[in-house]
Amino acid sequence: MTEIHGVCEPRFAAVRDAFAANFAEDKELGARFAFSVEGEIVVDLWAGWADKKRTVSFDARTLTPVYSTTKAVAATMIARLVEQGRLRWDQPVAEVWPEFAAEGKGAVTVEQLISHQAGLPGFVEPIDPTLWYDPPVIAAMLAAKAPMWPVGSASGYHALTIGYLVGELFRRVDGRTLGTALREDIAVPAGLDLWIGLPDSEHDRCAELKPPSALPQFGETTDPKIAAFLSPWAAPSGRGSADWRRVEIPSANGHTTAEALARFMGALATDGQLDGVHILSPDSVRAASRERIRGQDLVLPFELSWAAGFMRNVPNHFFGPTDTTIGHSGWGGSCAFADPDRGVAGAYVMNRQDVHLIGDPRSIRLIEAAYGSL
């Protein structure tokens, strides 16, 4: 039997049972799940191992790479610029990033960009994969590209590239990198163990990932899928290396704990405050949560409804029963979500990756147990 650690209020005993069942059924190596109600953490459970050899315990200080779950944090940082009046959702990206207007992209708006409509999911032509470690270079290459489909006609998941695009957009407006602003404005003041761009001093706390045993199923091979996922240069090699941890990629290399993510998302589900730090007002959350596009995604094999950088819970309901919940999933199984209608939020992190692109059965089991306990 795996020893379960952490806290779980008695009425959420079913969540603890579900968490234990994931381990008992040999679906986990190390994992953590946290759930907040009205901004208060009521469940925070962890167990297992931080390394594949099972020599280092997965504990309260373990940082886990959450891949695309990072996008929920990046979306919040962009929404903060809109709330501050420094950016508009309907503003052409080229107004703050003139080079982005190349190849007919002058009218692409901020909300189209962040909702994966801009037609820039990656590179069909070969590139040097080490360039992904140089965000300004990748951003400039993307700005110079022509869209792969008519902008606004469909979404096509920008798995890695969206981080470089919104990262450059954020830097052009704010002057700081998105990861720096996250640390200075939110994570440090609110005491969140949440990082985009991890300093060397924290690397020894990182969980070692056990990759999935099979590849995800993307369906028919197309150029957008090749660009986003299916080419040898679609992502950098050495993910898990020190270089990967250091670089700021707001789409893919967040390192955090489930507790920190649940607290962060809990602010979006309530009044926007986190221990005296303003994250995002309820009005701004509603504005960011509005559907920008819905339909069959051109990269992911799902019908998706995109808000401004967040996955909306309809039509798939991977984040519980509430239609208006927003969140994001990450490669291998992680996720984070906020449900303002119910005032709840949660996050799941793990280091045994599964093949599910979104809607990992382990997280669905935990989220269903949490909602069932309300």
matplotlib code that plots the C-alpha trace (Angstrom):
import matplotlib.pyplot as plt

x = [0.0, 1.3, 1.4, -0.8, 0.4, -1.2, -4.6, -8.1, -11.2, -13.5, -16.3, -13.7, -12.8, -13.9, -11.1, -8.5, -10.0, -9.8, -6.2, -5.2, -7.0, -4.8, -1.8, -3.3, -4.1, -0.5, -1.4, 1.0, 4.7, 4.4, 1.4, -0.3, -3.9, -5.2, -8.7, -9.9, -13.4, -14.0, -10.2, -9.4, -7.4, -9.6, -7.7, -3.9, -2.7, 0.6, 2.3, 4.8, 8.2, 9.9, 12.3, 12.0, 14.3, 11.9, 14.7, 13.4, 10.0, 7.5, 6.8, 5.4, 8.5, 8.6, 8.3, 6.6, 6.9, 3.3, 3.8, 0.7, -1.0, 1.4, -0.9, -3.6, -1.0, 0.2, -3.4, -4.0, -0.9, -2.1, -5.6, -3.9, -2.5, -6.0, -7.5, -4.8, -5.8, -2.4, -3.8, -7.2, -8.6, -9.7, -6.4, -4.2, -1.1, 0.9, 0.1, 2.5, 4.7, 5.0, 7.0, 4.1, 2.2, 4.3, 2.6, -0.9, -1.1, -1.6, -5.3, -4.7, -6.0, -4.8, -7.8, -7.3, -3.7, -4.2, -7.1, -4.9, -6.5, -3.4, -2.2, 1.3, 1.4, 5.0, 7.3, 6.7, 10.1, 13.0, 14.6, 17.4, 15.7, 18.1, 16.5, 13.6, 16.0, 16.2, 12.7, 13.5, 14.7, 11.7, 9.3, 10.9, 10.7, 7.0, 6.3, 7.8, 5.6, 2.4, -0.6, -1.2, -5.0, -7.2, -7.0, -10.3, -11.6, -10.6, -8.4, -5.3, -3.5, -0.2, 1.3, 4.7, 4.6, 1.9, 4.3, 6.8, 4.0, 2.3, 5.7, 6.9, 3.6, 3.8, 7.4, 6.5, 3.8, 5.3, 9.1, 9.7, 9.5, 6.2, 8.0, 9.8, 6.5, 4.8, 7.5, 7.7, 4.0, 2.3, 4.4, 6.7, 4.2, 1.6, 4.1, 3.4, 5.8, 5.1, 7.7, 8.1, 11.8, 13.3, 16.5, 19.3, 18.8, 15.4, 16.4, 17.1, 13.5, 12.1, 10.4, 11.8, 9.3, 8.5, 7.4, 4.2, 4.6, 2.9, 2.4, -0.8, -3.3, -3.7, -5.7, -5.0, -1.5, -1.7, 0.7, -0.6, -0.1, 3.3, 4.3, 2.9, 3.8, 4.9, 8.3, 11.6, 12.1, 8.6, 10.1, 13.6, 15.5, 16.6, 13.3, 14.1, 17.6, 18.9, 18.6, 15.0, 14.2, 15.9, 14.4, 11.0, 8.4, 5.0, 3.3, 5.2, 7.8, 6.0, 7.3, 5.0, 3.1, -0.6, -1.1, 0.3, -1.7, -4.9, -4.4, -3.7, -6.8, -8.8, -8.3, -9.9, -12.8, -13.5, -12.8, -9.5, -7.5, -4.8, -3.4, -3.8, -2.3, -4.7, -4.7, -7.7, -11.1, -14.2, -15.3, -11.9, -12.2, -15.6, -14.2, -11.3, -13.6, -15.9, -15.8, -13.6, -14.0, -15.5, -15.2, -13.0, -9.4, -7.0, -4.2, -5.8, -8.3, -11.2, -14.0, -12.8, -14.2, -11.4, -11.6, -8.7, -6.0, -8.0, -9.7, -13.4, -15.1, -17.7, -18.2, -15.9, -16.3, -12.8, -12.9, -16.1, -19.8, -19.9, -20.1, -18.4, -15.3, -12.0, -8.6, -5.9, -4.4, -0.7, 1.2, 1.1, -1.8, -1.5, -4.3, -5.6, -9.1, -11.3, -15.1, -16.3, -20.0, -19.2, -16.3, -14.0, -10.7, -8.1, -4.9, -3.4, 0.3, 2.2, 5.4, 4.1, 2.9, 0.0, -0.9, -4.1, -3.7, -6.4, -8.9, -6.6, -8.7, -6.7, -7.6, -11.2, -11.6, -10.2, -12.3, -15.5, -14.8, -14.2, -17.4, -19.3, -18.2, -19.4]
y = [0.0, 3.4, 5.9, 8.9, 12.3, 15.7, 17.0, 16.1, 17.4, 14.5, 15.3, 14.8, 11.3, 10.0, 12.1, 10.4, 7.1, 8.0, 9.2, 5.9, 3.9, 5.5, 4.2, 0.8, 0.2, 1.0, 4.1, 6.5, 6.9, 10.1, 12.5, 15.3, 16.7, 19.8, 21.2, 24.6, 25.8, 29.5, 30.0, 27.6, 24.4, 21.6, 18.7, 18.5, 15.0, 13.6, 10.2, 8.0, 8.7, 11.6, 9.5, 6.4, 4.3, 5.0, 6.3, 9.8, 10.4, 12.7, 15.2, 18.6, 20.3, 18.3, 20.5, 18.8, 19.9, 20.5, 21.1, 22.7, 23.3, 26.2, 27.8, 28.6, 30.7, 32.4, 33.2, 34.8, 37.0, 38.2, 38.9, 41.0, 43.3, 43.6, 44.4, 47.0, 48.7, 48.0, 45.6, 44.9, 41.6, 43.0, 44.8, 43.8, 42.1, 44.1, 47.3, 46.3, 43.9, 45.5, 42.6, 40.3, 41.9, 40.1, 37.7, 39.1, 38.9, 42.6, 42.1, 39.1, 40.2, 39.4, 37.1, 35.3, 34.7, 33.4, 31.1, 29.2, 30.8, 32.5, 29.5, 29.3, 25.9, 25.3, 24.7, 22.1, 22.9, 21.6, 23.9, 23.4, 22.0, 23.9, 27.2, 26.5, 27.4, 31.0, 32.5, 35.8, 33.9, 31.6, 34.6, 36.4, 33.3, 32.9, 36.6, 36.2, 33.2, 33.0, 31.4, 27.8, 28.3, 31.4, 33.3, 33.0, 30.1, 27.4, 26.7, 24.6, 24.0, 25.9, 23.3, 24.9, 28.1, 29.9, 30.3, 32.1, 34.2, 35.4, 35.6, 38.1, 39.9, 40.2, 41.5, 44.1, 45.5, 45.1, 45.2, 42.2, 38.5, 36.8, 34.5, 37.4, 39.3, 36.1, 35.8, 39.5, 40.3, 37.1, 34.1, 35.8, 38.1, 35.3, 32.6, 30.4, 27.7, 28.4, 29.1, 29.7, 29.6, 27.7, 28.9, 26.4, 26.6, 24.8, 22.0, 19.4, 19.5, 18.5, 15.2, 12.9, 12.1, 8.6, 9.0, 7.3, 3.8, 4.8, 7.8, 9.9, 9.3, 12.4, 10.9, 11.7, 13.3, 16.9, 19.7, 21.5, 18.3, 17.8, 21.4, 21.2, 17.6, 15.1, 16.3, 15.7, 19.5, 20.2, 20.5, 20.7, 17.7, 17.4, 18.2, 17.6, 19.1, 22.1, 24.2, 23.2, 24.1, 27.5, 28.8, 30.6, 28.9, 30.0, 27.2, 24.3, 24.4, 25.6, 23.9, 23.9, 22.0, 21.1, 23.2, 26.3, 25.8, 25.2, 28.4, 30.3, 29.0, 29.4, 33.2, 33.0, 31.0, 33.6, 37.3, 37.4, 37.9, 35.6, 36.4, 40.1, 39.9, 40.8, 38.2, 38.9, 40.4, 38.4, 40.7, 40.1, 36.3, 36.4, 38.4, 36.0, 33.0, 34.0, 31.6, 32.8, 29.8, 26.3, 23.4, 20.5, 21.6, 21.2, 19.7, 18.0, 15.2, 16.9, 19.4, 22.2, 25.5, 28.1, 31.1, 33.6, 31.0, 28.7, 25.5, 25.8, 22.9, 22.4, 20.2, 17.6, 18.3, 17.2, 19.6, 18.5, 19.1, 22.9, 24.2, 27.5, 26.1, 27.1, 25.4, 23.6, 20.1, 19.3, 16.5, 13.3, 14.1, 17.3, 19.8, 22.9, 24.4, 27.1, 27.0, 30.5, 29.3, 26.9, 28.8, 25.8, 25.1, 22.3, 20.9, 17.6, 16.9, 13.7, 12.3, 9.1, 10.3, 8.8, 8.9, 11.0, 14.5, 15.9, 14.3, 11.9, 9.3, 9.7, 13.4, 12.9, 10.3, 12.8, 15.8, 13.7, 12.6, 16.2, 17.5, 14.6, 15.6, 19.2]
z = [0.0, -0.9, 2.0, 1.4, 2.8, 3.2, 4.3, 3.4, 5.2, 6.3, 3.8, 1.0, 2.0, -1.4, -3.0, -0.7, -1.8, -5.4, -5.0, -3.3, -6.0, -8.7, -6.9, -6.0, -9.7, -10.6, -12.5, -10.7, -9.8, -7.9, -7.8, -6.0, -6.1, -4.5, -4.4, -3.0, -2.0, -1.8, -1.9, 0.9, 0.3, 1.6, -0.1, -0.6, -1.1, -2.3, -2.5, -4.3, -5.8, -7.4, -9.5, -11.7, -9.5, -6.5, -4.2, -3.7, -2.1, -3.8, -1.1, -0.3, -1.8, -5.1, -8.1, -11.1, -14.8, -15.9, -19.6, -21.2, -17.9, -17.9, -20.5, -17.9, -16.0, -19.2, -20.1, -16.7, -17.2, -20.6, -19.1, -16.4, -19.1, -20.5, -17.1, -16.6, -19.8, -21.4, -24.0, -25.6, -26.6, -30.0, -30.5, -33.5, -32.3, -34.8, -32.9, -30.2, -32.3, -35.7, -37.2, -36.6, -39.5, -42.0, -44.5, -44.1, -40.3, -39.6, -38.5, -36.2, -32.8, -29.3, -28.7, -32.0, -31.2, -27.7, -28.8, -31.3, -34.4, -35.9, -38.0, -36.4, -34.7, -35.6, -38.6, -41.3, -42.8, -40.7, -38.1, -35.7, -32.5, -30.3, -31.4, -29.0, -26.2, -27.7, -27.3, -29.2, -32.2, -32.3, -31.8, -34.7, -36.9, -36.1, -36.7, -40.2, -41.1, -43.1, -41.4, -42.2, -42.5, -42.8, -39.5, -37.5, -39.5, -37.0, -34.0, -34.4, -31.1, -30.9, -28.5, -28.0, -30.2, -28.3, -25.4, -27.6, -29.2, -25.9, -24.2, -26.8, -26.7, -23.0, -23.1, -25.7, -23.5, -20.0, -20.7, -18.5, -19.5, -18.5, -16.1, -14.4, -14.0, -12.6, -9.9, -9.0, -9.1, -7.9, -6.9, -4.4, -2.8, -2.5, -1.5, -4.6, -5.6, -9.2, -11.8, -15.6, -15.9, -13.0, -11.4, -10.9, -7.1, -7.5, -9.9, -7.3, -6.2, -9.6, -10.2, -12.8, -15.5, -16.7, -20.3, -21.6, -23.1, -26.4, -28.5, -28.4, -31.2, -33.4, -36.2, -39.8, -40.4, -41.6, -41.9, -38.8, -36.8, -38.2, -37.3, -33.8, -32.8, -35.4, -36.7, -35.0, -34.7, -33.3, -29.8, -28.3, -27.3, -23.7, -22.0, -18.3, -18.8, -16.8, -20.0, -20.4, -16.8, -17.0, -20.2, -20.1, -22.3, -21.0, -23.0, -21.8, -19.0, -15.9, -12.7, -9.7, -7.1, -7.2, -4.1, -5.7, -8.9, -6.9, -4.9, -8.1, -9.9, -6.7, -7.0, -10.5, -9.0, -6.3, -5.8, -7.6, -4.4, -3.1, 0.4, -0.4, -3.9, -6.7, -9.5, -11.7, -11.0, -11.5, -14.4, -16.0, -15.5, -17.2, -20.1, -20.5, -20.2, -23.1, -26.0, -28.9, -31.2, -31.0, -33.4, -34.4, -33.7, -36.6, -34.4, -31.4, -32.2, -30.2, -30.6, -28.4, -27.1, -26.6, -24.3, -24.3, -23.7, -21.5, -22.4, -21.8, -20.1, -22.8, -24.7, -23.1, -19.4, -18.4, -15.5, -13.7, -14.4, -14.7, -18.3, -17.6, -15.9, -17.4, -17.2, -19.1, -19.4, -19.9, -21.7, -19.7, -17.5, -15.4, -15.3, -13.4, -13.5, -12.0, -11.6, -10.6, -10.6, -7.7, -6.2, -6.5, -8.2, -8.4, -9.8, -10.5, -11.1, -11.6, -13.0, -14.6, -18.0, -19.8, -23.5, -23.0, -24.6, -22.4, -20.0, -18.2, -16.4, -13.2, -12.9, -14.0, -11.2, -8.6, -9.9, -10.0, -6.4, -5.3, -6.9, -5.5, -2.0, -2.2]

ax = plt.figure().add_subplot(projection="3d")
ax.plot(x, y, z, "-o")
ax.set_aspect("equal")
plt.show()
